[in-house]
């Protein structure tokens, strides 16, 4: 029976909160010298955990300015806090809502559940290519690495992590320049990301992995498979951002724009971020308002930092400027890809034209290419079950 299954009396709230604090021990989910506050809200009751350089402290009141807030019914909150259920599963099923710093919430559950079942997500940090890389991990079995898109974080790949962690060891890193990972001042192009990914696999003790990428993450997966085919077992690509063959007339102007312009303050109203986010879906109403709130929080949190903006502009600039043709052009290199590949395209994707599908099919006749009807740029969220089924069918069919 859940700790709070008989109600949310102050004593019950305090017992659950105190148990969470006791299980934390010295495993604080923040870096040395940092401060953070997490609020747990069960509807009629709330409590707060505050972290600072001296440790963690508990309050049975709601902190006014929390870095992360979790909302859930009492029994769901108890199951997640006590490690009986995955917070990611509860979030995806609409039983738990996360606001603010999603990575902090994931770090917290990973820190308090010492003897967690394999599917309870855990977090960590690895040094890869000289960059501190934050990642979420769940499950056991053959390794799978999930690569998110431009402006996103590992949170955008949580539906795939939750599904594949039943049978695979799944790692979802924040790409360099994004989320909780380091943000060096440099050009963020596919070759750099391939070097980083090679080092990340080494640091994680992975010899050969399945790569699953969305948008920019899909382009990184292709680059890794082209450069290091021995390290890549198969690739699954959700609306990969490939080199544009048309609409290249702005290239001279874009070449003159330095990514360091991101050092200038670029305030983006929350309403505009939400409007842009909704454009990524064929039918935005398929996703709950709580998910949009969490995604906007995550983007604005990172984009509000100088290095976060510079990395975003640098990566976006590289996507648009990548050579499409010529000896080193993407479309001349693509036919050399020998790794088994699954491409999923949205027929209403406003960022990656579905017309790319026919170019890929011509370059890679052995690859599997599927156009999803009534789908935008993020199939793992808009068509979660169907996308997972296609991925599992492909992985099962190409195993070995």
C-alpha positions in Angstrom: 0.0 0.0 0.0 1.4 3.4 -0.9 2.5 5.6 2.0 -0.3 8.2 1.2 -3.0 5.8 0.1 -5.1 6.7 3.2 -5.0 10.5 2.7 -2.7 13.4 2.7 -2.5 14.4 6.4 0.4 16.6 7.4 1.9 13.7 9.2 1.8 11.5 6.1 3.3 14.2 3.9 6.1 14.7 6.5 6.8 11.0 6.7 7.1 10.7 2.9 9.3 13.8 2.7 11.5 12.7 5.6 11.9 9.3 4.0 13.0 10.9 0.8 15.5 13.0 2.6 16.9 10.0 4.5 17.3 8.0 1.3 19.2 10.8 -0.3 22.0 10.6 2.3 25.0 12.3 0.8 23.9 11.7 -2.8 22.7 15.2 -3.7 21.4 15.6 -7.3 23.3 18.8 -7.9 26.9 19.8 -8.4 29.3 21.0 -5.7 28.6 24.5 -4.6 25.2 24.7 -6.4 21.8 25.4 -5.0 18.4 24.1 -6.0 14.9 23.6 -4.7 12.4 21.0 -5.7 8.7 21.1 -4.7 6.4 18.1 -4.5 2.8 18.9 -4.8 0.0 16.3 -4.2 -2.9 18.7 -4.6 -3.8 19.8 -1.1 -0.4 19.4 0.4 3.2 20.2 -0.7 6.7 20.0 0.6 10.0 21.3 -0.5 13.6 20.0 -0.6 16.3 22.6 -0.7 19.9 21.7 -1.7 22.9 23.9 -1.0 26.7 23.4 -0.5 26.1 22.2 3.0 23.5 19.5 2.2 19.7 19.0 1.9 17.0 20.5 4.1 13.3 19.7 4.2 10.3 22.0 4.5 6.6 21.0 4.6 5.8 24.3 2.9 5.8 25.2 -0.8 8.9 27.1 -1.8 8.0 30.2 -3.7 10.7 30.0 -6.3 11.4 26.4 -7.1 13.8 25.1 -9.7 11.6 22.1 -10.4 8.0 21.2 -9.3 6.4 17.8 -9.5 2.6 17.5 -9.4 0.9 14.1 -8.8 -1.9 12.4 -6.9 -0.7 11.2 -3.5 -0.5 7.5 -4.3 1.4 8.2 -7.6 3.8 10.6 -5.8 4.5 8.0 -3.2 5.2 5.3 -5.7 7.6 7.5 -7.6 9.4 9.0 -4.6 9.8 5.5 -3.0 11.1 3.9 -6.2 8.2 1.6 -6.9 7.4 3.4 -10.2 9.2 5.2 -12.9 8.7 9.0 -12.9 9.2 8.9 -16.6 6.4 6.4 -17.1 4.1 8.4 -14.8 4.9 11.6 -16.8 4.3 10.0 -20.2 1.0 8.5 -19.0 -0.2 11.9 -17.7 -0.2 10.9 -14.0 2.7 13.2 -13.1 3.5 16.7 -14.3 6.9 18.3 -14.3 7.7 22.0 -14.4 11.0 23.8 -14.5 14.2 21.8 -14.6 13.2 18.3 -15.8 16.8 17.1 -15.6 16.9 18.0 -11.9 13.7 15.9 -11.3 15.3 13.0 -13.1 18.5 13.4 -11.1 16.5 13.3 -7.9 14.8 10.0 -8.5 18.0 8.5 -9.6 19.7 9.6 -6.4 17.1 8.4 -3.9 16.4 4.9 -5.4 19.5 2.9 -4.5 18.2 -0.6 -5.3 16.0 0.5 -8.3 14.6 -1.9 -10.8 16.5 -1.6 -14.1 13.7 0.4 -15.8 13.8 3.1 -13.2 15.8 5.9 -14.9 19.1 6.9 -13.5 21.3 9.8 -14.4 25.0 10.3 -14.7 27.8 12.4 -16.2 30.6 11.2 -18.4 33.6 13.1 -19.8 33.5 12.6 -23.6 35.8 14.4 -26.0 36.7 16.7 -23.1 33.0 17.6 -22.5 31.0 16.8 -19.4 28.0 15.0 -20.8 24.8 14.5 -18.8 22.7 11.4 -19.7 19.7 9.5 -18.6 19.9 5.7 -18.6 17.4 2.8 -18.1 17.1 -0.9 -18.8 19.6 -3.7 -19.5 20.6 -5.5 -22.7 22.0 -4.4 -26.0 23.0 -0.7 -25.9 20.9 1.9 -27.6 21.9 5.6 -27.6 19.2 8.3 -28.2 20.1 11.6 -29.8 17.8 14.6 -29.5 17.2 17.4 -31.9 18.2 21.1 -32.1 17.0 23.1 -29.1 15.8 20.0 -27.3 17.3 17.9 -24.5 17.3 14.2 -23.6 13.7 14.8 -22.3 12.5 14.8 -25.9 13.6 11.2 -26.3 11.9 9.9 -23.1 9.1 8.1 -24.9 11.6 6.0 -26.8 13.7 5.4 -23.6 10.7 4.3 -21.7 9.6 1.7 -24.4 13.0 0.3 -25.3 14.3 0.0 -21.7 12.1 -3.1 -21.4 14.7 -5.0 -23.5 17.7 -2.7 -24.0 20.2 -0.7 -22.1 19.1 2.8 -23.3 21.2 6.0 -22.8 19.8 9.4 -23.7 22.5 12.1 -23.4 22.1 15.8 -23.6 24.1 16.7 -26.7 27.1 19.0 -26.1 25.8 22.6 -26.2 22.3 21.6 -24.9 20.6 20.7 -21.6 22.9 19.9 -18.7 26.0 19.0 -20.8 29.0 21.2 -21.3 28.8 24.0 -23.9 32.2 24.7 -25.4 32.6 27.7 -27.7 33.1 26.0 -31.0 31.3 25.0 -34.3 28.6 22.4 -33.7 28.7 20.4 -36.9 28.1 16.7 -37.7 31.8 15.8 -37.7 32.3 17.3 -34.2 29.3 15.4 -32.9 30.6 12.2 -34.4 33.9 12.6 -32.6 32.1 13.4 -29.4 29.8 10.3 -29.8 32.7 8.0 -30.5 34.2 9.2 -27.2 30.9 8.9 -25.4 30.6 5.3 -26.4 34.1 4.6 -25.1 33.4 6.3 -21.8 30.2 4.3 -21.4 32.0 1.1 -22.1 30.0 0.5 -25.3 31.7 -1.2 -28.2 28.8 -1.2 -30.7 25.4 0.5 -30.3 22.1 1.1 -32.0 21.6 4.8 -32.6 18.2 6.5 -32.6 18.1 10.2 -33.5 15.4 12.8 -34.0 16.0 15.8 -36.4 19.6 17.0 -35.8 20.2 13.8 -33.7 19.3 11.8 -36.8 21.9 13.6 -38.8 24.5 12.9 -36.1 23.6 9.2 -36.2 24.2 9.1 -40.0 27.5 10.9 -39.6 28.6 8.4 -36.9 27.7 5.5 -39.1 29.5 6.9 -42.1 32.7 7.6 -40.1 32.7 4.7 -37.7 30.6 1.9 -39.1 32.2 -0.6 -36.8 30.7 1.1 -33.8 27.2 1.4 -35.1 24.9 -1.7 -35.2 21.7 0.0 -36.7 20.3 3.5 -37.0 16.7 4.7 -36.5 16.0 8.2 -37.7 13.0 10.3 -36.8 12.7 13.2 -39.3 16.5 13.6 -39.7 17.7 17.1 -40.7 19.5 16.5 -43.9 21.4 18.9 -46.1 19.0 21.1 -48.1 19.1 20.9 -51.8 16.8 23.8 -52.3 16.1 27.1 -50.4 19.9 27.8 -50.1 19.8 31.4 -51.4 20.3 32.8 -47.8 23.7 31.0 -47.4 25.9 34.0 -48.2 24.1 36.1 -45.5 24.1 33.2 -43.0 27.9 32.7 -43.5 28.4 36.3 -42.3 26.5 35.7 -39.1 28.7 34.5 -36.3 27.2 32.2 -33.7 28.7 34.4 -31.0 25.9 36.8 -31.7 24.1 34.6 -29.3 26.1 36.3 -26.6 23.7 39.2 -27.0 20.5 39.0 -24.9 17.7 37.4 -27.0 14.5 37.5 -24.9 11.9 35.2 -26.4 8.4 35.6 -24.9 7.0 32.4 -23.6 3.9 32.6 -25.9 6.2 32.7 -29.0 8.1 29.6 -27.8 4.9 27.8 -27.3 3.6 28.8 -30.7 6.8 27.6 -32.4 6.6 24.3 -30.4 3.1 23.6 -31.5 4.1 24.0 -35.1 6.2 20.9 -34.8 3.0 18.7 -34.7 0.4 17.9 -37.3 -2.3 18.1 -34.7 -1.0 20.0 -31.6 -4.0 19.0 -29.6 -2.8 15.4 -29.4 -0.4 16.5 -26.7 -1.4 17.8 -23.3 -1.0 21.3 -22.2 1.2 20.0 -19.3 3.7 18.6 -21.9 3.9 21.9 -23.7 4.5 23.7 -20.4 7.4 21.3 -19.6 8.9 21.6 -23.0 8.8 25.4 -23.0 10.3 25.5 -19.5 13.2 23.2 -20.7 13.9 25.3 -23.8 13.8 28.7 -22.1 15.9 27.5 -19.2 18.8 26.6 -21.5 18.3 29.4 -24.1 18.4 32.0 -21.3 22.1 31.2 -20.8 24.8 32.8 -23.0 26.5 29.6 -23.9 23.2 27.9 -24.5 22.2 30.5 -27.1 25.6 30.4 -28.8 25.4 26.6 -29.1 21.9 26.8 -30.5 22.8 29.4 -33.2 26.0 27.6 -34.1 24.2 24.2 -34.6 21.4 25.9 -36.5 23.9 27.7 -38.7 25.7 24.4 -39.5 22.5 22.6 -40.4 21.7 25.3 -43.0 25.2 25.7 -44.4 26.1 22.0 -44.8 27.2 21.3 -48.4 24.6 19.3 -50.2 26.5 18.5 -53.4 30.1 18.3 -54.5 32.9 15.9 -53.5 32.2 16.4 -49.8 28.5 17.0 -50.1 26.1 15.1 -48.0 24.1 13.6 -50.9 27.3 12.3 -52.5 28.5 10.7 -49.2 25.1 9.2 -48.2 25.2 6.1 -50.7 28.3 4.9 -48.8 26.1 4.2 -45.7 26.0 0.4 -45.1 24.4 0.4 -41.7 20.8 -1.0 -41.6 18.6 2.1 -41.3 15.0 3.0 -40.6 13.8 6.4 -41.7 10.5 7.8 -40.4 9.1 10.9 -42.0 6.1 13.0 -41.0 3.8 13.9 -44.0 3.1 17.3 -42.3 6.6 18.1 -41.1 7.2 21.8 -41.4 11.0 21.5 -40.7 12.1 18.5 -42.7 10.2 18.2 -46.0 8.7 14.8 -46.6 10.2 15.1 -50.2 13.5 14.1 -48.6 12.1 10.5 -48.4 12.4 10.0 -52.2 16.0 11.3 -52.2 17.0 8.9 -49.4 15.2 6.0 -51.1 17.2 6.7 -54.3 20.5 6.9 -52.4 19.8 4.0 -50.0 17.5 1.4 -51.7 18.2 -1.1 -49.0 17.0 1.2 -46.2 13.5 1.1 -44.7 11.6 4.4 -45.3 8.2 5.0 -43.8 6.0 8.1 -44.2 3.7 8.6 -41.2 0.3 10.1 -42.1 -0.9 13.1 -40.1 2.5 13.5 -38.4 4.8 16.4 -37.8 8.4 16.6 -36.8 8.4 14.6 -33.5 6.8 11.2 -34.1 8.0 9.7 -30.8 5.5 12.0 -29.1 2.8 12.6 -31.7 2.4 8.9 -32.5 4.1 7.3 -29.6 2.7 3.8 -29.8 2.9 3.5 -33.6 6.5 4.9 -33.7 7.6 2.4 -30.9 6.0 -0.5 -32.9 7.8 0.5 -36.1 11.1 0.8 -34.2 10.7 -2.6 -32.5 9.7 -4.3 -35.7 12.8 -2.9 -37.5 15.1 -3.9 -34.7 13.6 -7.4 -34.5 13.8 -7.9 -38.2 17.4 -6.7 -38.5 18.8 -8.3 -35.3 22.1 -10.1 -35.9 
